[in-house]
Amino acid sequence: MRVVGITPNLPVADVEQAGFWRDFVGLCEQEFSLGWVARYTDPATGLHVQLVTADATAPEDSALTVKTDDVDAAYAEARAAGYEIVHPLTTEPWGVRRFFVRAPDGTVVNVAQHSG
């Protein structure tokens, strides 16, 4: 799998309560919010975090998102390696194609490809 980005997914009670990340850490740009997930970014560096209350379609939340340029190949690779697929390869209503896989240490990873 070719990784093109990694984003930490932080569990929170309310994605709109991002004052610490915005005001103290300086992640002042809200790139998007779907109500249950929001990404806050430093506009100068592009560094960011995603705040997640509960995933909208997956049975478990992920600890991080690994972005790839070929999610179908990554899915085939994960299955061939025998890793547990937590959420099957899906094109989500918000335009992301993704799956969740459990690493051997138990960490749930969202492997995603963004269109465009």
Residue pairs with C-beta under 8 A, 6 or more apart in sequence:
1 66
1 68
1 70
1 73
1 74
1 77
1 111
2 68
2 69
2 70
3 66
3 67
3 68
4 67
4 68
4 69
5 65
5 66
5 67
6 64
6 65
6 66
6 67
7 39
7 48
7 49
7 50
7 64
7 65
7 67
8 49
8 50
8 63
8 64
9 37
9 49
9 50
9 51
9 52
9 61
9 62
9 63
9 64
9 65
9 110
10 49
10 50
10 51
10 52
11 52
11 53
11 61
12 18
12 51
12 52
12 53
13 53
14 53
15 33
15 35
15 36
15 37
15 38
15 51
15 52
15 53
16 33
16 38
18 27
18 30
18 38
18 40
18 51
21 27
21 40
21 49
21 51
22 28
22 30
22 40
26 42
27 40
27 41
27 42
27 47
27 48
27 49
28 40
28 42
28 43
29 40
29 41
29 42
29 43
30 38
30 39
30 40
30 41
31 39
31 40
31 41
31 48
32 38
32 39
33 39
34 56
34 94
36 52
36 53
36 54
36 55
36 56
37 50
37 51
37 52
37 53
37 55
37 56
38 50
38 51
39 48
39 49
39 50
39 51
40 48
40 49
40 50
40 51
41 47
41 48
42 48
50 65
52 61
52 62
54 61
55 61
55 62
55 87
56 92
57 87
57 90
57 92
58 86
58 87
58 100
58 110
59 86
59 87
60 86
60 87
60 100
60 108
61 108
62 100
62 108
62 109
62 110
63 107
63 108
63 109
64 107
64 109
64 110
65 109
65 110
65 111
65 112
66 109
66 110
66 111
66 112
67 112
67 113
67 114
68 74
68 111
68 112
68 113
69 113
70 113
71 89
71 97
71 98
71 99
71 111
71 112
71 113
72 89
72 97
74 99
74 111
75 85
75 89
75 99
75 111
78 85
78 99
78 101
78 111
79 85
83 101
83 102
83 103
83 104
84 101
84 102
85 99
85 100
85 101
86 99
86 100
86 101
86 102
86 108
87 98
87 99
87 100
87 110
88 99
89 97
89 98
89 99
90 97
90 98
90 99
91 97
92 98
95 114
95 115
96 112
96 113
96 114
96 115
97 112
97 113
97 115
98 110
98 111
98 112
98 113
99 110
99 111
100 108
100 109
100 110
100 111
101 108
101 109
101 111
102 108
102 109
103 109
